[in-house]
Every structure is written in C-alpha cells, then in structure tokens.
Amino acid sequence: MDSELIPGGVKRCSTRTFFLWTLPWIALLTWGLVSAFLCLWKGLNQTNMSNYFAFALWIVFDLSVIALGAGAFFTGFLTYIIGLKELKNIINATVIIGFICYSGAVAMLGIDIGQPIRGWFIFWHVNVHSMLAEVSFCITCYLGVLTIEYLPLILENRQADKIPALHLFSHNLHHIMAIFAATGTFLSFFHQGSLGGMYGVMYARPFAFREGFYVWPSTFFLFILSAIAAGPSFTILCTKLAEKITRKRLVPENAFQTLAKISGWLLSTYIVLKIIDTICWVYGVVPRAGLTFMDFYKEGPYGVWLLVLEIIIFGVIPAIILMTPSARKSEGWLITGCLMNCTGIVLNRFIFTIVSLAIPVMPFDKFVSYLPTWQEWGVSLALIGYGVLIFSLSYRYLPVFPKERELNPVT
C-alpha cells in the first residue's frame, strides 16, 4: 500500500528504513508535546520567563523561523510575479518550508499566550495601535495562504490525483497561484516589518530604540530586508541537506545559483544599511539617552564581540561569498555562505529579543541573566522534529521536485 502512494517514476527507501528515520524526530516532537502540556496545564511558571523577560526563548525561535521561512513568499514573488522560471523547480520545497515555519511559529505562540483558547481575542478585541496585533493578523492569514499553496501539492499525490474532482480542483488552483503569491508577499511584507518596528519604537529601551522614516523606525525596514536575504539561503540549505540524505540531485544547479545570487546581493544591501543604522544609533539615540556606547556592553556576557560577530563574521563574509560567482559555484562555499547568512539573522533576532531585555536601562537597575528551562527547550526544539517529519512525508509521498525523475532516472 505504501508503494502505491509514492509518486511514479521515482525511487524511495523501504517502509522500514523510513520508519527508523522518523523515530528520533518523533521523539523530539514528543518531548515538545509533553513540555507544551505542562506549560498549558501548570502555567508559564514552567518557564524562566519573568517581568524582565516577557520575551524569551520561544520568541527568539519564533522570530527566527518566521525570518527563515520568508523564502516561501519571496521565492513565490520571484517565480509568479517577476517570472524567474528556473525557480519553479524549487518552489514546492519553499512552500513546504514556509508552511512548516509559520505553522510551527503559530503553535509556539499558542503556548506563549498561556490560554490559546482565547487566541481569538486578538482579532475580536484587537488593539488597533499595537504592532503585535497586526503581526498576529498577518501571520495567521499568511499561514492560510501557505495552506492553500500547499494543498495542490497534496492533491497531486498519485492516489488523490486519480479522483477526477480533486484533480480538477488542484489543476484550477495552479492557475490562480499568482494571486496567492501576491497576497502572501503583501502580508509577509508588513508582519516582517512590524516585528522589527515593535523593537524600534521601544523608547524606554535605548539599546533597541531607533529613529526612522515617518512612523516607521529603521528596524521596520531592516527586518524585512534581512528576512528576504536569509529566506532563500535557508531554502538552499534545506534542499541541499535533502540531496545529501537521499543521495540524489533534486533541483537543477541554476535554481540554486539564482537564489544564492539574489540572497547575496540582498544581504550585502542589508549589511550596508545595518552598519549605517548602527552608526546613527551610536551617535544619535545613545547620547540623547544620556548613555555611551560601552554602557550597553559593560555587564554580562554580551560584549562588543557580539556586534562584530553579527555584522562582520555572519554578515559581510557570507555576503561576499554569495555575491562572488566562483565561490557560490563551489558547493562547499555555497553551503558555508548560506549557513553563515542564516546564523547571522538568528543572532540578530536573539540580540533584539534577549540582549535588549537583559541590559539595564535605569541607574538602579542591574544586569539580569536568563536561562531557559527544559520545557522551553522542548517546545522550541519540537519545531525541528515537526519540520523534518513534514518535509520527509512530503518528499516521500508528493511530487515535490519536478526535475527529480529527469535528474535521477530510475534504472
């Protein structure tokens, strides 16, 4: 029965091998479910979050996967709106990755708010002045868009496609996919920006506060740019990892090169603007707050090295790698550049979420450290187990990669 669900013309491992492959990811997901149950049953006292750290590990993971999942809307925009046809060979993978990232993020937010049964309050009793309200609305709507984009792929399963009504429905969805790609771009543009804007308007936190254009702080635009720079790199990493595990070529090299080139140029633009933003912050916001640059780095483990790590090591270097044709054509350098790019964005979200809250803002304040509990780690890492399972099941039973048969003829 399992073999009848596998797409025709491709080769997959045995059912037993596939089952063994899923066991560690099921275990990771189970750990997360147990952790989530404890948090919902006993409350957020299962975490080390406090009045100081209302945003903690979950939000770091949440912001990170939302940024890394930006490859879905941006690749969809490049494919259906701009018309880069070579990306059609990888668009299915980006949709799956985006669906995993956003559904996982929404699930983590359900645990974070403590009472998910009241999650609908966000929409019914909305605070129209809150950036987080707009973020919640856009993320939820975009998850719906991703579900619609994922649906035709599910319906292309060999058995489902035999049902005439489902086949026709799937075929018609493909014809209007550009509409959903445009909708997803619109929704993602604003929630990515508002996530950054939320930190930028925290005038009581000089470490995060930024000036900007009209009502939008500079972090609004930097979060958008960093997300669309990292998203394609994360897509490349996931697809390359799938190729290594399956020992197959799944996507033509021109699709990787196009995404890597775009990612590199966007990252370089982001880094230039990030450096300008940092300089303006050092000589503008900081002195007006009655502080000096080193006041933010005199306590705790977060020294100036963190700034160098984010901008130079995981910013400038991967940008150079991905912009250099000879470097990105080398698989080793390509993977290194993409990995460093994604690491830099995760580090950026960590700095804004954790470091901003840890640094004292008043003379009588002190540096406050934060260490997540095992329940917090469980909920966060469950996203990895969930993601690997969804991607593995999709690859096994759905025609994710259109060129797989051509690149790997069955002998």
FENWO-V642158 format. One record per pair of residues at least 24 apart in sequence whose C-alpha atoms are under 6 Angstrom apart, sorted by sequence separation. I is the first residue (numbers start at 1). J is the second residue. D is the distance in whole Angstrom. If there is no record, write none. Layout:
i->[I/I]
j->[J/J]
d->[D/D]
This chain:
i->[196/72/194/314/193/196/232/314/193/69/193/314/193/69/192/229/310/65/229/229/142/62/225/99/138/268/267/138/264/135/264/264/261/260/261/131/80/77/76/233/73/73/230/207/7/5/250/70/70/67/71/70/71/68/69/68/68/87/86/157/104/64/100/60/92/89/58/48/47/35/35/36/35/32/31/32/32/29/28/29/28/25/6/5/10]
j->[220/98/220/340/220/223/259/341/221/98/223/344/224/101/224/263/344/101/266/267/184/105/270/146/187/319/319/191/319/191/322/323/322/322/323/194/178/181/181/338/184/185/342/356/158/158/404/227/228/227/231/231/232/230/231/231/234/255/255/398/383/346/387/350/400/402/380/372/373/375/378/379/379/378/378/379/382/382/382/385/385/385/397/397/405]
d->[5/5/6/5/4/5/6/6/6/5/6/5/5/5/5/5/5/5/5/5/6/5/6/6/5/5/6/6/5/5/5/5/6/6/6/6/5/6/5/5/6/5/5/6/6/6/5/6/6/4/4/5/5/6/6/5/6/5/5/5/6/5/6/5/6/6/6/6/6/5/6/6/6/4/6/4/5/5/6/5/5/4/5/6/6]
